[in-house]
Amino acid sequence: MTPPPPGPRRGALALLASTQLLLIMDTAIVNVALPSVGEDLGSGSTGLSWVANAYLITFGGLLLLGGRVADLLGHRRVFLGGLGLLAVASAAGGLAPGADALVAARAAQGVGAALAAAAAFALLLLLFPDGPARHKALGAFAAMGGLGGVLGTVLGGVLTDALGWRATFWLNVLLAAVLAGGALRILDHRPRAVLRGGFDLAGALTATAGLGLVAHALVGGAEAGWLSARTLGAGGAGLALLLVFAAVETRAAAPLVPPPVLARPALRAANVLAALAQTTLFPMFFLVSLYLQNVLGYAPLGGGLGLLPLSLVVVAVAPQTGRIIFRVGLHRTMTLGFVLLCAGTLWLALALTPDGSYPSTVLAPGLLLGAALPLVVVTTNVAATAEATPAETGLASGLVNTSQQFGSVLGLAVLVAVATARTEAGDAAGAAAETAGFRAALLTGAAFAALAALLSVRPHLPARTTAPKERVPDPY
């Protein structure tokens, strides 16, 4: 596919990056609104946890399938379908009469988000070939993702206080409708070539069920216990299905994930590093917000605004990441990002005190983390997708998105469990005990970042590739 002229490409990039902002913002908004949901629907902590977990499980479980479906059916079509399902499910959430209906709506939201996210990322890869243009586009994605986390926290507090928690779901309906309207205008619809070989139904079922069960075990482990029958059963069943999936792919005529793709060392390494990045980054936002609220006494809105300087640094650094890659190389830029991530997380952990102040504990290390975030996100995405042919863009998108999502889920589960165990085992009480728990969790996150920095030192990253000239599915 010949990329469209710069003007239309800029409009498409703005649309796709705004989709990333919406999906990240949605998660943050709902987290802020959960206490109000519990009061209104009379749901306990277990029910509330599944309002968040239902979304994470379906989102994480369906990203890989969503990417491949986009390759088969057309990226524009799947993108619009995902946004439509997200809007309908959000409306159902806004009208939910009880906790069970809300959990079902959140699960459906996750399905729509997985389809939209995988297709949006694949569209970006097709619109911006490997090189400086793609690096800049991925920087815009990273910037909007960082901004979405803070906007979600701020808007979640404002909407919940002013209009009630249901307004947060109706905001999704409005934004999804706006993005769908923009997609119909900006993303051209052209005839689409069909991939030969049919659809790998057995692979789709085993991969989706396996990933969903593993996600279920991860998000439920901290609540039910890591050695509980429910957690071990879900995790074991999920891993067994993934082994079945691996066996199916070696025999399928048109495998969901062709084994030669997974045989690429650069792709495997980049996806592992993408997961490790989110294992540190995603729970860091959650833990800092809790520290600001539970220890320093900030309101939920103040806790969200406390992360604003970090996000502004992300927005400033992300567009420059392409230039940094051009000057020092992809490999060195990635290693620099993980070193900064490790240093910033370590600094933040050691700075936390029960009687600290925002400037002395969160602000300075947060600025360093804001510089690290786009470096690791952009470089791991570049490395994970550089070898993908045009016919594999949805697959590459699904793989790296799945890696990032499971890194986020694993990181949140492990770090929250570490924080809870340290808080309960300590001799101190109140703010001192909570601070000790947050510090232990962040030190664990710094260890994950240090491991990623060591792994990134190896020269396993791909050289710049040129896509083969072949007839491929229309990206829209």
C-alpha positions as CSV (number, residue, x, y, z in Angstrom):
1,M,0.0,0.0,0.0
2,T,1.3,3.5,-0.9
3,P,0.9,5.7,2.1
4,P,-1.5,8.7,1.6
5,P,-0.2,12.3,1.4
6,P,1.1,14.0,4.6
7,G,-2.1,16.0,5.2
8,P,-4.5,13.0,5.4
9,R,-1.8,11.0,7.3
10,R,-1.7,13.7,10.0
11,G,-5.5,13.6,10.3
12,A,-5.5,9.8,10.5
13,L,-2.7,9.9,13.2
14,A,-4.7,12.4,15.2
15,L,-7.7,10.1,15.0
16,L,-5.8,6.9,15.9
17,A,-3.9,8.6,18.8
18,S,-7.1,10.0,20.2
19,T,-8.4,6.4,20.2
20,Q,-5.5,5.4,22.4
21,L,-6.3,8.4,24.7
22,L,-9.9,7.2,25.0
23,L,-9.0,3.6,25.9
24,I,-6.4,4.6,28.5
25,M,-8.7,7.3,29.9
26,D,-11.6,4.9,30.2
27,T,-9.6,2.6,32.6
28,A,-8.6,5.5,34.8
29,I,-12.1,7.1,34.9
30,V,-13.7,3.9,36.1
31,N,-11.1,3.3,38.8
32,V,-11.9,6.8,40.2
33,A,-15.7,6.2,40.0
34,L,-15.6,2.7,41.7
35,P,-16.3,3.9,45.3
36,S,-19.4,5.8,44.1
37,V,-20.5,2.7,42.1
38,G,-20.3,0.6,45.3
39,E,-22.4,3.1,47.3
40,D,-25.1,3.4,44.6
41,L,-25.4,-0.3,43.7
42,G,-24.7,-1.7,47.1
43,S,-21.8,-3.7,45.9
44,G,-19.0,-4.9,48.1
45,S,-15.3,-4.9,47.4
46,T,-15.4,-8.2,45.5
47,G,-18.1,-7.0,43.2
48,L,-16.3,-3.7,42.6
49,S,-13.1,-5.5,41.8
50,W,-14.8,-7.3,39.0
51,V,-16.1,-4.1,37.5
52,A,-12.5,-3.4,36.7
53,N,-11.3,-7.0,36.2
54,A,-14.0,-7.9,33.7
55,Y,-12.7,-5.3,31.3
56,L,-9.0,-6.3,31.8
57,I,-9.8,-10.0,31.2
58,T,-11.7,-9.5,27.9
59,F,-9.3,-6.8,26.7
60,G,-6.2,-8.8,27.4
61,G,-7.7,-12.1,26.1
62,L,-8.9,-10.7,22.7
63,L,-6.1,-8.4,21.6
64,L,-4.3,-11.1,19.7
65,L,-7.5,-12.4,18.0
66,G,-8.6,-8.8,17.3
67,G,-5.3,-8.0,15.4
68,R,-5.6,-11.1,13.2
69,V,-9.3,-10.5,12.5
70,A,-8.4,-7.0,11.4
71,D,-5.9,-8.5,8.9
72,L,-8.6,-10.7,7.5
73,L,-11.7,-8.5,7.5
74,G,-10.1,-5.1,7.0
75,H,-8.6,-2.7,9.6
76,R,-11.0,0.1,9.1
77,R,-14.0,-2.2,9.4
78,V,-12.8,-3.8,12.6
79,F,-11.8,-0.4,14.0
80,L,-15.3,1.0,13.5
81,G,-16.9,-2.2,14.8
82,G,-14.8,-2.0,18.0
83,L,-15.7,1.6,18.6
84,G,-19.4,0.7,18.0
85,L,-19.3,-2.1,20.5
86,L,-17.5,0.1,23.0
87,A,-20.2,2.8,22.7
88,V,-23.1,0.3,23.0
89,A,-21.5,-1.4,26.0
90,S,-20.7,1.9,27.6
91,A,-24.4,2.9,27.2
92,A,-25.4,-0.4,28.9
93,G,-23.0,0.4,31.7
94,G,-24.6,3.8,32.1
95,L,-28.0,2.2,32.4
96,A,-27.0,-0.8,34.5
97,P,-29.5,-1.5,37.2
98,G,-27.1,-3.6,39.3
99,A,-23.6,-4.8,39.8
100,D,-24.0,-7.9,37.7
101,A,-25.2,-6.0,34.7
102,L,-22.4,-3.5,35.1
103,V,-19.8,-6.3,35.1
104,A,-21.3,-7.7,31.9
105,A,-21.2,-4.3,30.3
106,R,-17.5,-3.8,31.3
107,A,-16.7,-7.2,29.8
108,A,-18.3,-6.1,26.5
109,Q,-16.4,-2.9,26.7
110,G,-13.2,-4.9,26.9
111,V,-14.2,-6.8,23.7
112,G,-14.8,-3.5,21.9
113,A,-11.6,-1.9,23.2
114,A,-9.5,-4.9,22.1
115,L,-10.9,-4.7,18.5
116,A,-10.4,-1.0,18.3
117,A,-6.9,-1.0,19.9
118,A,-5.6,-3.7,17.7
119,A,-7.0,-2.3,14.5
120,A,-5.9,1.3,15.4
121,F,-2.3,0.2,16.0
122,A,-2.3,-1.9,12.8
123,L,-3.6,1.2,10.8
124,L,-0.7,3.3,12.2
125,L,1.8,0.7,11.1
126,L,0.4,0.7,7.6
127,L,0.1,4.5,7.3
128,F,3.7,5.1,8.6
129,P,6.3,2.7,7.2
130,D,9.3,1.7,9.3
131,G,11.6,4.6,9.9
132,P,11.5,8.2,11.3
133,A,7.8,8.7,10.3
134,R,6.7,5.6,12.3
135,H,8.9,6.6,15.3
136,K,7.2,10.0,15.4
137,A,3.8,8.4,15.1
138,L,4.5,6.0,17.9
139,G,5.7,9.0,19.9
140,A,2.3,10.6,19.5
141,F,0.6,7.4,20.6
142,A,2.8,7.3,23.8
143,A,2.0,11.0,24.5
144,M,-1.7,10.5,24.2
145,G,-1.5,7.4,26.4
146,G,0.3,9.3,29.1
147,L,-2.1,12.2,28.9
148,G,-5.1,9.8,28.9
149,G,-4.2,8.4,32.3
150,V,-4.2,11.8,34.0
151,L,-7.3,13.1,32.1
152,G,-9.1,10.0,33.1
153,T,-8.3,10.5,36.8
154,V,-9.2,14.2,36.6
155,L,-12.4,13.8,34.6
156,G,-13.4,10.8,36.7
157,G,-13.3,12.9,39.8
158,V,-15.1,15.9,38.2
159,L,-17.8,13.9,36.5
160,T,-18.5,11.6,39.5
161,D,-18.7,14.6,41.9
162,A,-20.9,16.7,39.6
163,L,-23.1,14.3,37.7
164,G,-22.6,10.9,39.3
165,W,-20.7,7.8,38.2
166,R,-23.0,7.0,35.3
167,A,-21.8,10.1,33.5
168,T,-18.4,8.5,33.1
169,F,-19.9,5.8,30.9
170,W,-21.9,8.3,28.8
171,L,-18.7,10.2,28.1
172,N,-17.4,7.0,26.5
173,V,-20.5,6.9,24.3
174,L,-20.0,10.5,23.1
175,L,-16.2,10.1,22.4
176,A,-16.6,6.8,20.6
177,A,-19.3,8.3,18.4
178,V,-17.0,11.3,17.6
179,L,-14.1,9.0,16.7
180,A,-16.3,6.7,14.6
181,G,-17.6,9.8,12.7
182,G,-14.0,10.9,12.1
183,A,-13.0,7.5,10.9
184,L,-15.8,7.5,8.3
185,R,-14.5,10.8,7.0
186,I,-10.7,10.4,7.3
187,L,-10.0,6.7,6.7
188,D,-10.8,5.9,3.1
189,H,-12.6,2.7,2.2
190,R,-11.1,0.9,-0.8
191,P,-11.6,-2.6,-2.2
192,R,-9.8,-5.2,0.0
193,A,-7.8,-8.2,-1.1
194,V,-8.7,-11.3,0.9
195,L,-6.0,-13.3,2.7
196,R,-5.9,-16.9,1.4
197,G,-6.2,-19.9,3.6
198,G,-9.3,-19.2,5.7
199,F,-9.6,-18.6,9.4
200,D,-7.9,-20.6,12.1
201,L,-11.0,-21.2,14.3
202,A,-9.3,-23.7,16.6
203,G,-6.4,-21.4,17.2
204,A,-8.7,-18.5,17.8
205,L,-10.7,-20.4,20.4
206,T,-7.7,-21.8,22.3
207,A,-5.7,-18.6,22.3
208,T,-8.6,-16.4,23.4
209,A,-9.7,-18.8,26.1
210,G,-6.2,-19.4,27.3
211,L,-5.3,-15.7,27.5
212,G,-8.6,-14.9,29.2
213,L,-8.1,-17.6,31.8
214,V,-4.5,-16.5,32.5
215,A,-5.7,-12.9,32.8
216,H,-8.5,-14.1,35.2
217,A,-5.9,-15.9,37.4
218,L,-3.6,-12.8,37.5
219,V,-6.3,-10.2,38.3
220,G,-8.0,-12.6,40.8
221,G,-4.9,-13.9,42.5
222,A,-4.4,-11.0,44.9
223,E,-8.0,-11.2,45.9
224,A,-8.6,-14.9,46.2
225,G,-5.0,-15.9,47.1
226,W,-2.2,-17.0,44.7
227,L,-2.5,-20.6,46.0
228,S,-6.2,-20.8,46.1
229,A,-8.0,-23.5,44.1
230,R,-9.7,-20.8,41.9
231,T,-6.5,-19.1,41.0
232,L,-4.5,-22.3,40.4
233,G,-7.4,-23.8,38.4
234,A,-7.8,-20.8,36.1
235,G,-4.0,-20.3,35.6
236,G,-3.5,-24.0,35.0
237,A,-6.3,-24.3,32.5
238,G,-5.2,-21.2,30.7
239,L,-1.6,-22.4,30.4
240,A,-2.9,-25.8,29.1
241,L,-5.0,-24.1,26.5
242,L,-2.0,-22.0,25.4
243,L,0.0,-25.2,24.9
244,V,-2.9,-26.7,22.9
245,F,-2.8,-23.4,20.9
246,A,0.9,-23.8,20.2
247,A,0.3,-27.4,18.9
248,V,-2.7,-26.3,16.8
249,E,-0.6,-23.5,15.1
250,T,2.0,-26.1,13.8
251,R,-0.8,-27.9,11.9
252,A,-3.2,-25.2,10.8
253,A,-3.4,-24.3,7.1
254,A,-3.7,-20.5,8.0
255,P,-2.5,-20.2,11.6
256,L,-3.6,-17.4,13.8
257,V,0.1,-16.8,14.7
258,P,2.4,-18.5,12.1
259,P,5.3,-20.2,13.9
260,P,7.9,-18.6,11.7
261,V,6.7,-15.2,13.0
262,L,7.3,-16.3,16.6
263,A,10.7,-17.7,15.6
264,R,12.0,-14.2,15.0
265,P,14.4,-13.5,17.9
266,A,14.0,-9.7,17.7
267,L,10.2,-10.0,17.8
268,R,10.3,-12.3,20.9
269,A,12.8,-10.1,22.7
270,A,10.9,-6.9,21.9
271,N,7.6,-8.3,23.2
272,V,9.2,-9.5,26.5
273,L,10.7,-6.0,27.0
274,A,7.3,-4.4,26.2
275,A,5.7,-6.5,28.9
276,L,8.5,-5.7,31.4
277,A,8.1,-2.0,30.7
278,Q,4.4,-2.1,31.6
279,T,5.0,-4.4,34.6
280,T,6.8,-1.4,36.2
281,L,4.9,1.6,34.6
282,F,1.2,0.6,35.0
283,P,1.2,-0.1,38.7
284,M,3.4,2.9,39.4
285,F,0.6,5.3,38.5
286,F,-1.8,3.3,40.7
287,L,0.5,3.3,43.7
288,V,1.5,6.9,43.5
289,S,-2.2,7.9,43.4
290,L,-2.9,5.8,46.5
291,Y,0.1,7.3,48.3
292,L,-1.0,10.9,47.5
293,Q,-4.6,10.1,48.8
294,N,-4.1,7.7,51.6
295,V,-0.8,9.0,53.1
296,L,-0.6,12.7,52.1
297,G,-4.4,13.2,52.3
298,Y,-5.1,14.4,48.8
299,A,-8.6,14.2,47.4
300,P,-9.1,11.9,44.4
301,L,-9.0,14.8,42.1
302,G,-5.8,16.1,43.7
303,G,-4.3,12.6,43.4
304,G,-4.9,12.7,39.7
305,L,-3.5,16.2,39.3
306,G,-0.4,15.1,41.2
307,L,0.5,13.0,38.2
308,L,0.0,15.9,35.7
309,P,3.7,17.1,35.7
310,L,4.8,13.5,34.8
311,S,2.3,13.4,31.9
312,L,3.3,16.8,30.6
313,V,6.9,15.5,30.4
314,V,5.6,12.5,28.5
315,V,3.8,14.7,26.1
316,A,7.0,16.8,25.6
317,V,9.5,14.0,25.2
318,A,7.4,11.5,23.2
319,P,7.5,13.5,19.9
320,Q,11.3,13.8,20.2
321,T,11.8,10.1,20.7
322,G,12.2,9.6,16.9
323,R,15.0,12.1,16.7
324,I,16.7,10.4,19.7
325,I,16.5,7.1,17.9
326,F,17.9,8.6,14.7
327,R,20.9,10.1,16.6
328,V,21.9,7.4,19.0
329,G,20.2,4.3,17.6
330,L,17.2,2.2,18.6
331,H,19.3,-0.1,20.8
332,R,20.9,2.6,22.9
333,T,17.7,4.6,23.2
334,M,15.8,1.6,24.5
335,T,18.6,0.8,27.1
336,L,18.6,4.5,28.1
337,G,14.9,4.4,28.6
338,F,15.0,1.3,30.9
339,V,17.9,2.8,32.9
340,L,15.9,6.0,33.5
341,L,12.8,3.9,34.3
342,C,14.8,1.9,36.9
343,A,16.4,5.0,38.4
344,G,13.2,7.0,38.5
345,T,11.3,4.1,40.2
346,L,14.1,3.5,42.7
347,W,14.3,7.2,43.5
348,L,10.5,7.4,44.0
349,A,10.5,4.3,46.3
350,L,13.3,5.7,48.5
351,A,11.8,9.2,48.6
352,L,8.4,8.1,50.0
353,T,7.9,9.0,53.7
354,P,4.8,9.1,55.9
355,D,5.2,12.8,56.6
356,G,6.6,13.8,53.2
357,S,5.4,16.5,50.8
358,Y,4.5,16.3,47.2
359,P,7.6,18.2,45.8
360,S,10.0,16.2,47.9
361,T,8.6,12.7,47.3
362,V,6.7,12.5,44.0
363,L,7.4,15.5,41.8
364,A,11.1,15.2,41.0
365,P,11.3,11.4,40.4
366,G,8.0,11.7,38.5
367,L,9.7,14.0,36.0
368,L,12.4,11.5,35.4
369,L,9.8,8.7,34.9
370,G,7.9,11.0,32.5
371,A,11.1,11.1,30.3
372,A,11.6,7.3,30.6
373,L,8.0,6.3,29.7
374,P,8.0,7.4,26.0
375,L,11.5,6.1,25.4
376,V,10.7,2.5,26.5
377,V,7.2,2.5,25.0
378,V,8.2,3.8,21.6
379,T,11.4,1.7,21.3
380,T,9.7,-1.5,22.3
381,N,6.9,-0.9,19.8
382,V,9.3,-0.1,17.0
383,A,11.3,-3.2,17.7
384,A,8.3,-5.4,18.0
385,T,6.8,-4.3,14.6
386,A,9.8,-3.5,12.5
387,E,9.9,-6.9,10.8
388,A,6.2,-7.2,10.1
389,T,5.1,-7.3,6.5
390,P,1.9,-5.3,5.5
391,A,-0.1,-8.6,5.7
392,E,1.1,-9.0,9.3
393,T,0.4,-5.6,10.7
394,G,-2.7,-6.7,12.7
395,L,-0.8,-9.7,14.0
396,A,2.1,-7.6,15.1
397,S,-0.3,-5.1,16.7
398,G,-2.1,-7.9,18.6
399,L,1.1,-9.4,19.8
400,V,2.7,-6.3,21.2
401,N,-0.6,-5.0,22.7
402,T,-1.2,-8.4,24.3
403,S,2.4,-8.3,25.8
404,Q,1.8,-4.8,27.2
405,Q,-1.6,-5.6,28.6
406,F,-0.4,-8.7,30.3
407,G,2.6,-6.8,31.6
408,S,0.2,-4.3,33.1
409,V,-2.0,-7.0,34.7
410,L,0.9,-9.0,36.0
411,G,2.6,-5.9,37.4
412,L,-0.5,-4.6,39.2
413,A,-1.2,-8.0,40.7
414,V,2.3,-8.6,41.9
415,L,3.1,-5.1,43.1
416,V,-0.2,-4.7,44.9
417,A,0.3,-8.1,46.6
418,V,3.8,-7.0,47.7
419,A,2.5,-3.7,49.1
420,T,-0.3,-5.5,50.9
421,A,2.0,-8.1,52.4
422,R,4.6,-5.6,53.5
423,T,1.9,-3.4,55.1
424,E,0.3,-6.2,57.0
425,A,3.7,-7.7,58.1
426,G,5.2,-4.5,59.4
427,D,5.4,-3.3,63.0
428,A,4.3,0.3,62.1
429,A,0.6,1.4,61.8
430,G,-1.4,3.8,59.7
431,A,0.5,6.0,57.2
432,A,3.9,4.5,58.1
433,A,2.7,1.0,57.4
434,E,1.1,2.0,54.1
435,T,4.3,3.9,53.0
436,A,6.4,0.9,53.8
437,G,4.1,-1.2,51.6
438,F,4.2,1.3,48.7
439,R,8.0,1.5,49.0
440,A,8.4,-2.3,48.8
441,A,6.1,-2.5,45.8
442,L,8.0,0.2,43.9
443,L,11.4,-1.4,44.8
444,T,10.0,-4.6,43.1
445,G,9.0,-2.5,40.1
446,A,12.5,-1.1,40.0
447,A,13.9,-4.6,39.9
448,F,11.7,-5.5,36.9
449,A,13.0,-2.3,35.1
450,A,16.6,-3.3,36.0
451,L,16.0,-6.7,34.5
452,A,14.7,-5.1,31.3
453,A,17.7,-2.8,31.1
454,L,20.0,-5.8,31.3
455,L,18.1,-7.7,28.7
456,S,18.0,-4.6,26.4
457,V,21.9,-4.5,26.3
458,R,22.1,-7.5,24.1
459,P,22.2,-6.5,20.4
460,H,19.0,-8.4,19.5
461,L,17.0,-5.5,17.9
462,P,16.1,-5.6,14.2
463,A,17.7,-3.6,11.5
464,R,15.4,-1.3,9.5
465,T,13.4,-3.5,7.1
466,T,11.6,-2.7,3.9
467,A,8.2,-4.3,3.4
468,P,8.0,-6.6,0.4
469,K,5.9,-5.4,-2.5
470,E,2.9,-7.7,-2.4
471,R,-0.9,-7.5,-2.6
472,V,-2.2,-7.3,0.9
473,P,-5.5,-6.6,2.6
474,D,-6.6,-3.0,2.5
475,P,-5.8,-1.4,5.8
476,Y,-9.2,0.2,6.1
